[in-house]
């Protein structure tokens, strides 16, 4: 069966520090991968998606970047965090329709 | 641009008091409408996919319906464990990316 792993679960980082969030999928090949951010009391905002290794599409201009170095690995990064980067980050995968989400990372930038 | 609007934003029910959540959408070429349940601090959990107007799906106390403009999530005789945020999302277009556009959710609280 397919599983998705996302870590860390929580993270507190100072303003200006770098960020790296990792997501891996098991049990499937060539999935579409997605990074979403969820602000408090709001819906999910699509940040990046990838349809294959090295293929990244950005939905929202921002302080973040994404990479897909392997088929089932998706990384969200930042060189210098801003206060506005705080939020709940969710990774998801899709093969033929609906998404399966990871458990999320709560990022607090202080 | 695809748009999804959910109402109400919050709903408080007594245990056993049935109600419905609404999801209205504007998309070009609907491929699917999805309902998810999200508990605090966790990722959304898949509930249903609906593909065409008139389609209905059921799971325990939940029933999802779809028209050409909106979807309803009916909750029959809810229990406190049904308390969660319910998210609606649409998938549209013909590309391979299959992005979902989400509504802002309905926060459901079921009181014992």
Boltz contact constraints between the chains, C-beta under 6 A:
constraints:
  - contact:
      token1: [A, 32]
      token2: [B, 98]
      max_distance: 6.0
  - contact:
      token1: [A, 42]
      token2: [B, 104]
      max_distance: 6.0
  - contact:
      token1: [A, 43]
      token2: [B, 102]
      max_distance: 6.0
  - contact:
      token1: [A, 43]
      token2: [B, 103]
      max_distance: 6.0
  - contact:
      token1: [A, 43]
      token2: [B, 104]
      max_distance: 6.0
  - contact:
      token1: [A, 43]
      token2: [B, 105]
      max_distance: 6.0
  - contact:
      token1: [A, 44]
      token2: [B, 102]
      max_distance: 6.0
  - contact:
      token1: [A, 46]
      token2: [B, 99]
      max_distance: 6.0
  - contact:
      token1: [A, 49]
      token2: [B, 97]
      max_distance: 6.0
  - contact:
      token1: [A, 51]
      token2: [B, 96]
      max_distance: 6.0
  - contact:
      token1: [A, 51]
      token2: [B, 97]
      max_distance: 6.0
  - contact:
      token1: [A, 90]
      token2: [B, 43]
      max_distance: 6.0
  - contact:
      token1: [A, 94]
      token2: [B, 98]
      max_distance: 6.0
  - contact:
      token1: [A, 98]
      token2: [B, 34]
      max_distance: 6.0
  - contact:
      token1: [A, 98]
      token2: [B, 46]
      max_distance: 6.0
  - contact:
      token1: [A, 98]
      token2: [B, 49]
      max_distance: 6.0
  - contact:
      token1: [A, 101]
      token2: [B, 43]
      max_distance: 6.0
  - contact:
      token1: [A, 101]
      token2: [B, 44]
      max_distance: 6.0
  - contact:
      token1: [A, 102]
      token2: [B, 43]
      max_distance: 6.0
  - contact:
      token1: [A, 103]
      token2: [B, 43]
      max_distance: 6.0
  - contact:
      token1: [A, 104]
      token2: [B, 43]
      max_distance: 6.0
